Amino acid sequence: MEDHTHKYPLELNTMPGFAGSSAYYLRYEDPGNDKALVSKEANDYWRNVDLYLGGSEHATGHLIYSRFWNKFLYDYGLIKDDEPFQKLINQGMIQGRSNFVYRVKNPSDQREDGQSKPLFVSYNLKNQYDTTEIHVDVNIVSNDILDIEKFKNWRPEFADSEFILEDGKYICGWAVEKMSKSMYNVVNPDDIVQKFGADTLRLYEMFLGPLEQSKPWDTNGIDGVHRFLKRLWGLFYKSGNFVVTDGEPSTDELKTLHKTIKKIEYDIDNFSFNTSVAAFMICVNELSALKCSKRAVLEPLIVILSPFAPHIAEDLWHALGNDGTVCDAKFPTWNEEFLKENSVKYPISFNGKVRFTLELPADMLPADVEKTALENAQTEKFLDGKAIKKIIVVPKKIVNIVV
C-alpha cells in the first residue's frame, strides 16, 4: 500500500478551535495583552460572564467546552471564578407556519399534447376532490391567500395552472412546522422589513411568546404590531402636524405612564419581553383614549420603548427637540404616588349574587361603605321588602347583603 503520510499530514493542533472558541470571553477582558491570555488585574475586575443567551443545542456543545477550560484555568489559579457564566438562558426556536395548496389528482381539462393542466382547489373546497397536498412558498401567501400570478412564476411546471376559487380567492391550508427550505416556510426578514419596517419585525418577534419557549411564526399576526406603531405615531402627529404640547399631564395620564414604566422595568429584569409589548399596546390605547399629547408623558414613554423599537423612538426623540441619541437618555423611574387608586368599584350583591356596582372613594371606611350601599335606591328595589339579616363589607372588594 502506498504511503501518503508525507502528502497529507495529520493535523494534530486542535488548540485554536477547542481552546480559542471556548475561552474567548476571557480574552475580551484583556485583548491587548501579549504576555498572557488575561492578566490577573483584568480578570479580577471583569470576573465571569453575567448572562449567556443562546440556543439549547449550541449551549449543550459550546458551553461544556467553556466549563472545561474555565475549570482548568481556575485550578491553575489563572482566573478568579470556578464557573464561566453566572446565568444561562436558552431562547426557544421560532417555528415556521407552512402553507399548502391542493392539487387535483385527475383534472378533466386536457391539453393538446395529452397532458393534464395542473388544477388546484381552494382549501374549503378540497374535500370535494381527490387532492395532493403541496407545500407552497409562504412568501407568496398573505393572510393565507395565494398570489396566483406569483405562484405561476414560482415553479415552471405550474405556469399554466388553473384554480378552483372561493369568492374569487385561493385560500391556502396551513400548519406549524420547523422552519425549513424544503417546506418553503422560511421567512426572509428583509421582506418583512421592506414591508413593515425593522421595528415591527423586532416587536413582533418579542410578542410571539415567552423568550424560552418555542413559538410559531405567523406573518398574519404582524399587522397588529404594525398598527400599534401607527397609533403611537398618532400621539405625536395629526395630519402630518407635530402636536406635542408642554401642558401639565392629568392624573389619568400619569397613572398610565407610571404603571407602564413599572411593568417594563420588571419585564426587562425578568426577560419577559412579550408582556412588555402587550403593556406598550395597552398604554398607547389608553393615552389615545385620553387624547394625550403632553411632552411630560410622551417623552418618558419613548425612552422606555427605545430598547424595543429603536428606530421610531430615535425619530420621535429628535422630533421632541432632543440632541444626541435616545439610547443615552436616562431610563425613567416610576412613582408609586401616581399608581394609587382614588376610587374603588364595589360590586353590591344580594345573597351572593351581584346586582349592581358602586364607585366609592378608595379610603372610605367600611361603615360608610355599608351606609352608602343601603341608602342607594337600587338596594331597596332588590330587597323587595325583605328584612336584612347581615351585611358583609370586604374593604375595596365587595358588599354582600344577606336577606
N, C-alpha and C positions, 0 to 999 in steps of 0.2 A: 504494500500500500504506500502511495506517495505521501511524503511528509509535507504538509502545508503550513506547519507551525511558523516557519520563518516568513511566510507571506501574510498570514492572518494571526498576528499575536493576540493572545487572550488579554482582555482589558482587566487589570487587577485593581485599578484605582477606583474605588467606589465612594471615596470621601466627598467629592463635590456634590453628588446628588443626595447621598444619605445624610451627611452632616450639614451641608450648606443649606438645604431646603428645610432642615429640621430645627436649626438653631439661629435662623436669620433674625428673629426678634431680638436676640442678644446683640447681634452686630449693629442693629439700628440704634442701639444705645450709645455706641462709640465708633461710628463708621470711619473716622479718620485715623484710628489707632493702627500703626504699622508694627507694633510690638506684641499685641495680644488680641484675642477675639473681642474682649471687652475689659476695660480697666475696672479695678475694684471700686474706685470712686464713682464711675458712671453707673455701675450696676447697683451700688448702694443707693443711688439717687432714684433711678428709674424702676428698680425691682422687677417683678414679673408682670405679665400682661393682665390688665384688669378684666378684659372681656374678649372672648374669641367667638365670633359669629361665623358659622359655616355649615354646610350641608352634612348630614349624618354619615354618608358614605366617605366623604373627604375626611371628616373628623376621625372615623374609625381607623383610617390608614395613617394619615399625616401626623395626627396628634399623638399616636402611640410612639412614633419615632421621636417626636419632640420630647415626650416624657422620658424616653430612654436617654437621650443626650443630656437633657436638663439634670436628671438624677446623677448621671456620670460626672458632669461638671461640678455638681453640688458636692458629691462625695470627695472630690479632689480639692474642695474648698475654693473653687474659682468663681462661684456665683453665690448669691445670698439666699435664694429661695429653693426649696425642695421641689415645688411644683411649678411648671412653666406658666400656667394660666389660672387665674382666680375664679373665673366663671365661664361656662360654655353654654351657648345657645345654638341649637340646630334648627335652622329655618325649614319650614315644610316645603314640599315640592309643589310647584304650580302645575296643575294638571291641565290637559287640553280639553276643549269642548269640540268634539268632532261633529261634522255634518255629513249627511248621507243623501244621495239621490237613488231613485229606484228605477232600474231598467227593466222594461217588459221583456220577458224571455223570447216570446214568439210574436213579434209585431206583424200585423197583416199587410202593412204598406210595403210593397216590394219595389226595388229599383230595376232598371232595365238589365243590369248585369246579374240579376237574380239574388243579390244580397239585400238583407233587410236594413232599412234605415234604423239607427238607434232610436228607440222610443222610451221616454222617461215619464213616469206618472207621479204627480204630486203626492205628498205624504198622506193626507187624509183620504186619498182615493186608491192607495196602493193595495188595499185588501180585495179590491175587485179584479186584480190581475195577478198573474204569476210573475214575480219580480226577483231581481237580484239586487241586493243592497251594495252600493259602491261608495267608498269614501270620496268626498269632494273637497277641494281646497277651501278652507274656511275664509280665505282672504277674498273670495268671490261670492261670499254669502253675507248678507246683512239682515240681522234680526230673523234669521232662518229663511230668508227669501233669497232665492238663487238669482244671480245676474246671468241671465240666459246667454247673452252675447259673449260675456267673458268666459262662460262655460264652454261655448262652442270653440273659442280660441285657445282654451286651456290644453286640450289634447286633440291631435289631428283626427283620431277616429270618431270624435264627437262633433265634428264640424258641421255635418248635415243632420244633426239630431232633431227630433220632433218631441213635443211636450204636451202632456195632458195636464191642464192647469186648474187651479181653484181660484175663482173670481179674478182671472187674468194673471195670477201669480203662481210661481212654482215654489211650494213650501218644502223645505228640507227636513229630514229627521235629524236627531242629534243624540249624542251620548258623551259621558265624561270618560276620557281615557288618558293614558300617559301621552304627553306631547311627543310626537314622532313624525319625521318626514314621511314615513311610509303611510301614515294615517292622514297626512295633509292637514294637520291641525296645529302646526307651529305658527304662532302669531308673530309677524315681523313688527318689532317695536317702532321701526322707522315709519311704517304705515300709520300706526296709531298716533305717533307724534305729529305726522303730517296732517292728519285729520282733526285731532282733538287738542294737540299741544302736549308738551312734556309734563306739565304739572298735572294734567288729567290722568296721564299714564301712571305717574308716581302715586297719586292719591288712590287711584283705583286698585293698584297692586296692594296697597296697605289695607284698603277697605274690604278686600276679598275675604278676610278672616284672620284669626289669631296667627301670629308670626310662626309659631312652632308647628302648626297643623298644615297638612297638605290641603289644597283647595283648588277647585276647578276655575280655570279662566273662562269667562263668558263675556265676549265683546258686547253682547246685547245689553249688559248692565252698565256699560261705561257712560251711557248718556246721562244717567242720574248724577254722576260726579261732575260731568261737564256742565250740567245745568246749575249745580251748586256754585261753581266758579263764576258763572254768568251772574247769578244772584249776588254774589259777593261784589263783583264789579259794579253792579247796580246800586250798591250802597254809596259808591263814590261818584258815579257818573249817571246823569239823567239826560237822555237825548244828546249824548256827546259832551255835555257840560259838566265840569267838576263842581260838585255841590256840597263838599265837606265844609262845615262851619266850626267856629270856635265857641259855640254855645255850651252852656252847662248841661251835662247829661242828667237825665231823670233817674229816679230811684230804680225803676224797672230796667233801664238801660245798663246801669251799673251792676245790677244783680246778674243780668245775663252775661256781661263781660267777665265778672269775677268768678262766677261758677264755672265758666269755660276755662279760665286760666287755671283754676284749681284742678279741674278734670284733666287738662292737658299735661300739667306738671306731674300728676300722679301716673298718667298713662305712659309718659316718656320714661319715667323711672322704672316702670314695670313692663316696658316693651309691648304695650297694648295699643298698637297704632291703629288698628281697625276701629276701636271705640273712640279714638281721638277724632277720626274723620267724621264719625257719626255726631260727636259733640260739636264739631265745627258747623255741620249742617243745621243742627238744632239752633245754634247761636245765630247764624245768618238768617234763618227763618224768623226767629223772634225779633231780631233787630229790624228786619224788613217790615214786620207787622207793626213795630213801633215807629216806623219811618225815621229811623236813626241815621243822622248824617253828622254826628259830633266827632270831632278830632280826638277828644279825650277817650272815646270808646274805640274808634276805628283804628287808631294808631297802635295801641297795645295789641289789638286783635291781629294786625298784620305781622307784628313781631313774633307772636306765638305760632302763627301759621307758616312763617318762613322756613322752618326745617322740613315742612311737609310739601309746600308749594312755593319754592324759592323764586321762581321767575315772575309770577304775578305779584308776589309780595315785594320783590325788589322794585318792580314798576310802580306799584302804588306807594311804596315808601318814598320814592323820589317825587311822585305826584303830590305828596303831602308837604313837599318842600325841604326834605331832609338831605343833608350831604352825606357822602360815604355810603356804605352798604348796610342793608338791614341785618346782615349777618353779624355785624359788630354791635348792634343795639342791645342794651341790657334787657334780659328776659324779665317781664313784669311779674310782680308778686300780687297775690290775691289778698283781699281784705275781708275778714270774717264779718265785719260790721255790715257790709253790703249784702251778705247772704242770709241775714236774719229775716225770718218771715214776720211781717207785720200783722197778718191775719191768718186765720185757720178756718177751713171749711169743715163744719161738724155735720156728719150725717145724723139725722134725727130719726130714730127707729122706734117702732111700737111692737113690743113682744118679739124683738129681734129682727123685724122687717123694716128696712129703710123706706121712709115715706117722702122725706124732703131733706134739704140741706140748708144750713145757716152759715154765712160767713161772719165770723166774730173776731175781735182783736185777739192776737196771739197771747197776750198777757192777762186776759180776762180770768178772774178767779172762778173755780168750779161752781160756787154758789151762784155767781152772777150768770154763768152759762146756763145753769138749770132754770133760773128765773126768766131769762130771756126766751128760752125754749118754751116754757109753759105759757108765756104771755103771747106767743106767736099765734096768729089767727088760724094757721093750718093745724095747730095742735088740737084745738077744740073740735075741728072737723074730724080728725082721725080718732079722737077719744069717743066721739059719738055718744056722749052722756055716761060713759063708763068711769068708774072710780079708779084712781091711780093707786096701785099697791106699792110701787117702788120706782125710784128714778136713779139710774146709774150714769154718772158722768166720768168718762175717761178723758183727762185733760189732753187737749189737742188731738183727740181721736174720734170720739163718738158720744152721743147721748142716747140712752135706751130707756124708754118709758114702758114699765110693766103694768098692765091693766088686768 
